[in-house]
Amino acid sequence: MLQPRQEPFTLADVAHEVGLSRAAIIQRFKNKEQLQLLVAERGNRQLSEYLATLPKGNSARDAWNFLQNLIYAMGSSDRLPELLMMIKDDMVHPGLNRIARQRNQLVRDAIAERLPVDDPDARSEKASLLQAVLQGSSLQWGIDRQGEQKAFMARQVEHALRVMFPSTPL
């Protein structure tokens, strides 16, 4: 099984991990960049499939349940530095950036689908703010280390929902 890495990798590293020759990896993927793009695209397909399995609804409570599912489905908090390195690549590499923007849109759309319909135009704006709280709370925890990461993120997202929907029970 491939182990997460915090340092750059080569196609020779991949070949060693999967038990194939470097030539076989190159024949299949041409170069490291193509492999990274294919892995990122596969990740988006898997995310889309996962999001489709989560309960739907149109209330602040439905959004809260959905966001909790996202938070508690995250991997271990010790992967945060590795994920930040991946985000750097997502920011600077045009192909990875395109895929990362698609991934962000998948999450925003899934959040918006679960928000109240009272103001359809505001749904996408609120979904974007909730996604920012979700992602930002992970970074905030990475610096402050206040308690357990997922619990910290859940508290921050819950607070944002309470501010957005003060009269709605979560």
MARBA-3410 file (N, C-alpha, C, O; in Angstrom, 1 decimal):
170
0.8,-1.2,0.0,0.0,0.0,0.0,0.9,1.2,0.0,1.9,1.3,0.7 ~ 0.5,2.2,-0.9,1.3,3.4,-0.9,1.1,4.2,0.4,0.0,4.4,0.9 ~ 2.2,4.7,0.9,2.2,5.4,2.2,2.3,6.9,1.8,3.0,7.3,0.9 ~ 1.5,7.7,2.6,1.6,9.2,2.4,3.0,9.7,2.5,3.8,9.2,3.4 ~ 3.4,10.6,1.7,4.8,11.2,1.8,4.7,12.7,2.0,3.8,13.4,1.5
5.7,13.2,2.7,5.7,14.7,2.9,6.8,15.3,2.0,6.9,16.5,1.9 ~ 7.6,14.5,1.4,8.6,15.0,0.5,8.3,14.7,-1.0,7.4,13.9,-1.2 ~ 8.9,15.4,-1.9,8.6,15.2,-3.3,9.0,13.7,-3.6,9.8,13.1,-3.0 ~ 8.3,13.2,-4.7,8.6,11.8,-5.1,9.0,11.8,-6.5,8.7,12.7,-7.3 ~ 9.6,10.7,-6.9,10.0,10.4,-8.3,9.2,9.2,-8.8,8.5,8.5,-8.0
9.2,9.0,-10.1,8.5,7.9,-10.7,9.2,6.6,-10.2,8.6,5.5,-10.1 ~ 10.5,6.7,-9.9,11.2,5.5,-9.4,10.7,5.1,-8.0,10.5,4.0,-7.7 ~ 10.3,6.2,-7.2,9.7,5.9,-5.9,8.4,5.2,-6.0,8.1,4.2,-5.3 ~ 7.6,5.7,-7.0,6.3,5.1,-7.2,6.4,3.6,-7.7,5.8,2.7,-7.2 ~ 7.4,3.4,-8.6,7.6,2.1,-9.1,8.0,1.1,-8.0,7.5,0.0,-7.9
8.9,1.6,-7.1,9.3,0.8,-6.0,8.1,0.4,-5.1,8.0,-0.7,-4.7 ~ 7.3,1.4,-4.8,6.2,1.2,-3.9,5.2,0.2,-4.4,4.6,-0.6,-3.7 ~ 4.9,0.2,-5.7,3.9,-0.6,-6.3,4.5,-1.9,-6.9,3.8,-2.8,-7.4 ~ 5.8,-2.1,-6.8,6.4,-3.3,-7.2,6.6,-3.5,-8.8,6.5,-4.6,-9.3 ~ 6.7,-2.4,-9.5,6.9,-2.4,-10.9,8.2,-1.7,-11.3,8.8,-1.1,-10.4
8.6,-1.9,-12.5,9.8,-1.2,-12.9,9.5,0.2,-13.2,8.3,0.6,-13.5 ~ 10.5,1.1,-13.2,10.3,2.5,-13.5,9.9,2.6,-15.0,9.0,3.4,-15.3 ~ 10.4,1.7,-15.8,10.0,1.7,-17.2,8.5,1.4,-17.4,7.8,2.0,-18.3 ~ 8.0,0.5,-16.6,6.5,0.2,-16.7,5.7,1.4,-16.3,4.7,1.7,-16.9 ~ 6.1,2.1,-15.2,5.4,3.3,-14.8,5.5,4.4,-15.8,4.5,5.0,-16.1
6.6,4.6,-16.4,6.8,5.6,-17.5,5.9,5.3,-18.7,5.3,6.1,-19.3 ~ 5.9,4.0,-19.1,5.1,3.5,-20.2,3.6,3.8,-20.0,2.9,4.2,-20.9 ~ 3.2,3.7,-18.8,1.8,3.9,-18.4,1.4,5.4,-18.2,0.4,5.8,-18.7 ~ 2.3,6.1,-17.6,2.0,7.5,-17.2,2.8,8.6,-17.9,2.5,9.8,-17.7 ~ 3.8,8.3,-18.6,4.6,9.2,-19.4,5.5,10.0,-18.4,6.7,10.1,-18.6
4.9,10.7,-17.4,5.7,11.5,-16.5,5.0,11.7,-15.2,3.8,11.3,-15.0 ~ 5.7,12.2,-14.2,5.2,12.4,-12.9,4.0,13.4,-12.9,3.0,13.2,-12.2 ~ 4.0,14.4,-13.8,2.9,15.4,-13.8,1.6,14.7,-14.3,0.6,14.9,-13.7 ~ 1.7,13.8,-15.3,0.5,13.1,-15.7,-0.1,12.2,-14.6,-1.3,12.2,-14.4 ~ 0.8,11.6,-13.9,0.4,10.7,-12.7,-0.3,11.6,-11.7,-1.4,11.2,-11.2
0.3,12.7,-11.3,-0.4,13.6,-10.3,-1.8,14.1,-10.8,-2.7,14.1,-10.0 ~ -1.9,14.4,-12.1,-3.2,14.9,-12.6,-4.2,13.8,-12.6,-5.4,14.0,-12.2 ~ -3.8,12.6,-12.9,-4.7,11.4,-12.9,-5.2,11.1,-11.5,-6.3,10.8,-11.3 ~ -4.2,11.2,-10.6,-4.6,10.9,-9.2,-5.6,12.0,-8.6,-6.5,11.6,-8.0 ~ -5.3,13.2,-9.0,-6.2,14.3,-8.6,-7.6,14.2,-9.2,-8.6,14.4,-8.5
-7.7,13.8,-10.5,-9.0,13.6,-11.1,-9.7,12.5,-10.5,-10.9,12.5,-10.3 ~ -9.0,11.4,-10.2,-9.6,10.2,-9.5,-10.1,10.7,-8.2,-11.2,10.2,-7.8 ~ -9.4,11.5,-7.4,-9.8,12.0,-6.1,-11.1,12.7,-6.3,-12.0,12.6,-5.4 ~ -11.3,13.6,-7.3,-12.5,14.3,-7.5,-13.7,13.4,-7.8,-14.8,13.6,-7.3 ~ -13.4,12.3,-8.6,-14.5,11.4,-8.8,-15.0,10.7,-7.6,-16.2,10.5,-7.3
-14.0,10.3,-6.7,-14.3,9.6,-5.5,-15.0,10.6,-4.5,-16.0,10.2,-3.9 ~ -14.6,11.9,-4.5,-15.3,12.9,-3.7,-16.7,13.0,-4.1,-17.7,13.1,-3.3 ~ -16.9,13.1,-5.4,-18.3,13.3,-6.0,-19.2,12.1,-5.6,-20.3,12.3,-5.2 ~ -18.6,10.9,-5.7,-19.4,9.7,-5.3,-19.7,9.8,-3.8,-20.8,9.4,-3.4 ~ -18.8,10.1,-3.0,-19.0,10.2,-1.5,-20.0,11.2,-1.2,-21.0,11.0,-0.4
-19.9,12.4,-1.8,-20.9,13.5,-1.5,-22.3,13.1,-1.9,-23.3,13.4,-1.2 ~ -22.4,12.3,-2.9,-23.8,11.8,-3.4,-24.4,10.8,-2.4,-25.6,10.7,-2.4 ~ -23.6,10.2,-1.5,-24.1,9.2,-0.6,-24.6,9.9,0.7,-25.4,9.2,1.5 ~ -24.3,11.1,0.9,-24.7,11.8,2.2,-26.1,12.3,2.1,-26.6,12.7,1.0 ~ -26.8,12.3,3.2,-28.2,12.7,3.2,-28.4,14.1,2.7,-27.6,15.0,2.9
-29.5,14.3,2.0,-29.9,15.6,1.5,-30.9,16.3,2.4,-31.4,15.6,3.3 ~ -31.3,17.5,2.1,-32.3,18.2,2.8,-32.1,19.7,2.6,-31.1,20.1,2.0 ~ -32.9,20.5,3.1,-32.8,22.0,2.9,-33.1,22.7,4.2,-34.0,23.6,4.3 ~ -32.3,22.4,5.2,-32.4,23.2,6.5,-31.0,23.4,7.1,-30.0,22.7,6.6 ~ -30.9,24.3,8.0,-29.6,24.5,8.7,-29.1,23.2,9.3,-28.0,22.9,9.4
-30.1,22.5,9.9,-29.8,21.2,10.5,-29.2,20.2,9.5,-28.2,19.5,9.8 ~ -29.8,20.2,8.3,-29.2,19.3,7.2,-27.8,19.7,6.8,-27.0,18.8,6.7 ~ -27.6,21.0,6.7,-26.3,21.5,6.4,-25.3,21.1,7.5,-24.2,20.7,7.3 ~ -25.7,21.2,8.8,-24.9,20.9,9.9,-24.5,19.4,9.9,-23.4,19.0,10.1 ~ -25.5,18.6,9.7,-25.2,17.1,9.6,-24.3,16.8,8.5,-23.3,16.0,8.7
-24.5,17.4,7.4,-23.6,17.2,6.2,-22.1,17.6,6.5,-21.2,16.9,6.3 ~ -22.0,18.8,7.1,-20.7,19.4,7.4,-20.0,18.5,8.5,-18.8,18.3,8.4 ~ -20.7,18.0,9.4,-20.1,17.1,10.4,-19.6,15.8,9.7,-18.5,15.3,10.1 ~ -20.4,15.3,8.8,-19.9,14.1,8.0,-18.6,14.4,7.3,-17.7,13.6,7.3 ~ -18.5,15.6,6.7,-17.3,16.0,6.0,-16.1,16.0,7.0,-15.0,15.5,6.7
-16.3,16.7,8.1,-15.3,16.8,9.1,-14.8,15.5,9.7,-13.6,15.2,9.7 ~ -15.7,14.7,10.1,-15.4,13.4,10.7,-14.9,12.3,9.7,-14.4,11.3,10.1 ~ -15.1,12.6,8.4,-14.6,11.7,7.4,-13.1,12.0,7.0,-12.5,11.2,6.3 ~ -12.6,13.1,7.5,-11.3,13.5,7.2,-10.3,12.5,7.8,-10.6,11.8,8.7 ~ -9.1,12.5,7.2,-8.1,11.7,7.7,-7.5,12.2,9.0,-8.0,13.1,9.6
-6.4,11.6,9.4,-5.7,12.0,10.6,-5.2,13.4,10.6,-4.7,13.8,9.5 ~ -5.2,14.0,11.7,-4.7,15.4,11.8,-3.2,15.5,11.5,-2.7,16.5,11.2 ~ -2.5,14.4,11.7,-1.0,14.4,11.4,-0.7,14.5,9.9,0.4,14.7,9.6 ~ -1.7,14.5,9.1,-1.5,14.6,7.6,-1.6,16.1,7.2,-1.4,16.4,6.0 ~ -1.9,17.0,8.1,-2.1,18.4,7.8,-0.9,19.0,7.0,-1.1,19.6,6.0
0.3,18.8,7.5,1.5,19.4,6.8,1.6,18.8,5.4,1.9,19.6,4.4 ~ 1.3,17.6,5.2,1.3,17.0,3.8,0.2,17.6,2.9,0.5,17.9,1.8 ~ -0.9,17.8,3.5,-2.0,18.4,2.7,-1.7,19.8,2.4,-2.1,20.3,1.3 ~ -1.0,20.6,3.2,-0.6,21.9,2.9,0.4,21.9,1.7,0.3,22.9,0.9 ~ 1.3,21.0,1.7,2.2,20.9,0.5,1.4,20.6,-0.8,1.7,21.1,-1.8
0.4,19.8,-0.7,-0.5,19.5,-1.8,-1.2,20.8,-2.3,-1.4,21.0,-3.5 ~ -1.7,21.6,-1.3,-2.4,22.8,-1.6,-1.5,23.8,-2.3,-1.9,24.5,-3.3 ~ -0.2,23.8,-1.9,0.8,24.6,-2.7,0.8,24.2,-4.1,0.8,25.1,-5.0 ~ 0.9,22.9,-4.4,0.9,22.5,-5.8,-0.4,22.8,-6.5,-0.4,23.2,-7.7 ~ -1.5,22.7,-5.8,-2.8,23.1,-6.3,-2.9,24.6,-6.7,-3.6,25.0,-7.6
-2.1,25.4,-6.0,-2.1,26.8,-6.3,-1.2,27.2,-7.5,-1.6,28.1,-8.2 ~ -0.1,26.5,-7.6,0.9,27.0,-8.6,0.8,26.2,-10.0,1.2,26.7,-11.0 ~ 0.4,24.9,-9.9,0.4,24.1,-11.2,-1.0,24.3,-11.9,-2.0,24.0,-11.3 ~ -1.0,24.8,-13.1,-2.3,25.1,-13.8,-3.2,23.9,-13.9,-4.4,24.0,-13.6 ~ -2.7,22.7,-14.2,-3.6,21.5,-14.3,-4.2,21.1,-12.9,-5.3,20.8,-12.8
-3.3,21.1,-11.9,-3.8,20.8,-10.5,-4.7,21.9,-10.0,-5.6,21.6,-9.3 ~ -4.5,23.1,-10.4,-5.3,24.2,-9.9,-6.7,24.1,-10.5,-7.7,24.3,-9.8 ~ -6.8,23.7,-11.8,-8.1,23.4,-12.4,-8.9,22.3,-11.7,-10.1,22.5,-11.4 ~ -8.2,21.3,-11.3,-8.8,20.2,-10.6,-9.2,20.6,-9.2,-10.3,20.2,-8.7 ~ -8.4,21.3,-8.5,-8.7,21.8,-7.2,-9.9,22.7,-7.2,-10.7,22.7,-6.3
-10.0,23.6,-8.2,-11.2,24.5,-8.3,-12.4,23.6,-8.5,-13.5,24.0,-7.9 ~ -12.3,22.6,-9.3,-13.5,21.7,-9.4,-13.8,21.0,-8.1,-15.0,20.9,-7.8 ~ -12.8,20.6,-7.4,-13.0,20.0,-6.0,-13.7,20.9,-5.1,-14.7,20.6,-4.4 ~ -13.2,22.2,-5.0,-13.9,23.2,-4.2,-15.3,23.4,-4.6,-16.2,23.6,-3.8 ~ -15.6,23.4,-5.9,-16.9,23.7,-6.4,-17.8,22.5,-6.0,-19.0,22.7,-5.7
-17.3,21.3,-6.1,-18.1,20.1,-5.6,-18.6,20.3,-4.2,-19.7,20.0,-3.9 ~ -17.7,20.7,-3.3,-18.0,20.8,-1.9,-19.0,22.0,-1.7,-20.0,21.9,-1.0 ~ -18.7,23.1,-2.4,-19.6,24.3,-2.2,-21.0,23.9,-2.7,-22.0,24.3,-2.0 ~ -21.1,23.3,-3.8,-22.4,22.9,-4.3,-23.2,22.0,-3.4,-24.4,22.1,-3.2 ~ -22.4,21.0,-2.8,-23.0,20.0,-1.9,-23.5,20.7,-0.6,-24.5,20.4,-0.1
-22.7,21.7,-0.2,-23.2,22.5,1.0,-24.4,23.3,0.7,-25.4,23.3,1.4 ~ -24.4,24.0,-0.5,-25.5,24.8,-0.9,-26.8,24.0,-1.0,-27.9,24.5,-0.7 ~ -26.7,22.8,-1.5,-27.9,21.9,-1.7,-28.6,21.6,-0.4,-29.7,21.3,-0.4 ~ -27.8,21.8,0.7,-28.4,21.4,2.0,-28.8,22.6,2.9,-29.2,22.5,4.0 ~ -28.7,23.8,2.3,-29.0,25.0,3.0,-30.5,25.3,2.8,-31.1,24.9,1.8
-31.1,26.1,3.7,-32.5,26.5,3.5,-32.7,27.3,2.2,-31.8,27.9,1.7 ~ -33.9,27.1,1.6,-34.1,27.7,0.3,-34.8,29.1,0.4,-35.1,29.6,-0.7 ~ -34.9,29.6,1.6,-35.6,30.9,1.7,-35.0,32.0,0.9,-35.8,32.9,0.4 ~ -33.7,32.0,0.6,-33.1,33.0,-0.3,-32.2,32.3,-1.2,-31.0,32.1,-0.9 ~ -32.7,31.8,-2.4,-31.8,31.0,-3.3,-30.5,31.7,-3.7,-29.5,31.0,-3.9
-30.6,33.0,-3.9,-29.4,33.7,-4.3,-28.3,33.7,-3.2,-27.1,33.6,-3.5 ~ -28.7,33.7,-2.0,-27.7,33.7,-0.9,-27.2,32.3,-0.6,-26.2,32.2,0.1 ~ -27.8,31.3,-1.1,-27.3,29.9,-0.8,-25.9,29.7,-1.2,-25.1,29.2,-0.4 ~ -25.5,30.2,-2.4,-24.1,29.9,-2.8,-23.1,30.8,-2.0,-22.0,30.4,-1.8 ~ -23.6,32.0,-1.7,-22.7,32.9,-0.8,-22.5,32.2,0.5,-21.4,32.2,1.1
-23.6,31.7,1.1,-23.4,31.1,2.5,-22.6,29.8,2.4,-21.8,29.5,3.3 ~ -22.8,29.1,1.3,-22.0,27.9,1.1,-20.6,28.2,1.0,-19.7,27.5,1.6 ~ -20.2,29.2,0.3,-18.8,29.6,0.2,-18.2,30.1,1.5,-17.1,29.7,1.8 ~ -19.0,30.8,2.3,-18.6,31.2,3.6,-18.4,30.0,4.5,-17.4,29.9,5.3 ~ -19.3,29.0,4.5,-19.2,27.8,5.3,-18.0,27.0,4.9,-17.3,26.4,5.7
-17.7,26.9,3.6,-16.5,26.2,3.1,-15.2,26.9,3.6,-14.3,26.3,4.0 ~ -15.3,28.2,3.6,-14.1,29.0,4.1,-13.9,28.7,5.6,-12.7,28.6,6.0 ~ -15.0,28.6,6.4,-14.8,28.3,7.8,-14.3,26.9,8.0,-13.4,26.7,8.8 ~ -14.8,26.0,7.2,-14.4,24.6,7.3,-12.9,24.5,7.0,-12.2,23.9,7.8 ~ -12.4,25.1,5.9,-11.0,25.0,5.5,-10.2,25.8,6.4,-9.1,25.4,6.8
-10.6,27.0,6.7,-9.8,27.9,7.6,-9.7,27.4,9.0,-8.6,27.6,9.6 ~ -10.7,26.7,9.5,-10.6,26.2,10.9,-9.6,25.1,10.9,-8.9,24.9,12.0 ~ -9.4,24.3,9.8,-8.3,23.3,9.8,-6.9,24.0,9.9,-6.1,23.5,10.7 ~ -6.8,25.1,9.2,-5.5,25.8,9.3,-5.3,26.4,10.6,-4.2,26.4,11.2 ~ -6.4,27.0,11.2,-6.3,27.6,12.5,-5.9,26.6,13.5,-5.1,26.9,14.4
-6.5,25.4,13.5,-6.2,24.4,14.4,-4.7,24.0,14.3,-4.0,23.8,15.2 ~ -4.2,23.9,13.0,-2.8,23.5,12.8,-1.8,24.4,13.4,-0.7,24.0,13.8 ~ -2.2,25.7,13.6,-1.3,26.6,14.3,-1.5,26.6,15.8,-0.6,26.5,16.6 ~ -2.8,26.7,16.2,-3.1,26.9,17.6,-3.2,25.5,18.4,-2.9,25.5,19.6 ~ -3.5,24.4,17.7,-3.6,23.1,18.4,-4.5,23.1,19.6,-4.0,22.6,20.7
-5.7,23.7,19.5,-6.6,23.7,20.7,-7.5,22.5,20.6,-8.5,22.4,19.9 ~ -7.1,21.5,21.4,-7.9,20.2,21.5,-7.7,19.4,20.3,-6.7,19.5,19.6 ~ -8.7,18.6,20.0,-8.7,17.6,18.9,-9.1,18.4,17.6,-10.1,19.1,17.7 ~ -8.5,18.2,16.5,-8.7,18.9,15.3,-10.2,18.8,14.8,-10.8,19.9,14.6 ~ -10.7,17.7,14.7,-12.1,17.5,14.2,-13.1,18.2,15.1,-14.1,18.8,14.6
-12.9,18.1,16.4,-13.8,18.7,17.4,-13.7,20.2,17.2,-14.7,21.0,17.3 ~ -12.5,20.7,17.1,-12.3,22.2,16.9,-13.0,22.7,15.7,-13.7,23.7,15.7 ~ -12.8,22.0,14.6,-13.4,22.4,13.3,-15.0,22.3,13.4,-15.7,23.2,12.9 ~ -15.5,21.3,14.1,-16.9,21.2,14.2,-17.5,22.4,15.0,-18.5,22.9,14.7 ~ -16.8,22.8,16.1,-17.2,23.9,16.9,-17.3,25.2,16.0,-18.2,26.0,16.1
-16.2,25.4,15.2,-16.2,26.6,14.4,-17.3,26.6,13.4,-17.9,27.7,13.2 ~ -17.5,25.5,12.7,-18.6,25.4,11.7,-20.0,25.6,12.4,-20.8,26.3,11.8 ~ -20.1,25.0,13.5,-21.4,25.1,14.2,-21.7,26.6,14.6,-22.8,27.1,14.4 ~ -20.6,27.2,15.0,-20.8,28.7,15.4,-21.2,29.5,14.2,-22.0,30.3,14.2 ~ -20.5,29.2,13.0,-20.9,29.9,11.8,-22.3,29.7,11.4,-23.0,30.6,11.0
-22.8,28.5,11.5,-24.2,28.2,11.2,-25.1,28.9,12.1,-26.2,29.4,11.7 ~ -24.8,28.9,13.4,-25.6,29.6,14.4,-25.7,31.1,14.1,-26.8,31.8,14.3 ~ -24.6,31.7,13.6,-24.6,33.1,13.2,-25.5,33.3,12.0,-26.3,34.3,11.9 ~ -25.4,32.4,11.0,-26.1,32.5,9.8,-27.6,32.3,10.0,-28.5,32.9,9.3 ~ -27.9,31.3,10.9,-29.3,30.9,11.1,-29.7,31.0,12.5,-29.9,29.9,13.2
-29.7,32.2,13.1,-29.9,32.3,14.6,-31.2,31.7,15.2,-31.2,31.3,16.3 ~ -32.2,31.7,14.4,-33.5,31.2,14.9,-33.8,29.8,14.6,-34.8,29.3,14.9 ~ -32.8,29.1,14.0,-33.0,27.7,13.6,-32.2,26.8,14.5,-31.0,26.9,14.6 ~ -32.9,25.8,15.1,-32.1,24.8,15.9,-31.3,23.9,15.1,-31.7,23.5,14.0 ~ -30.1,23.6,15.6,-29.2,22.7,14.8,-29.3,21.3,15.5,-28.7,20.4,15.1
END
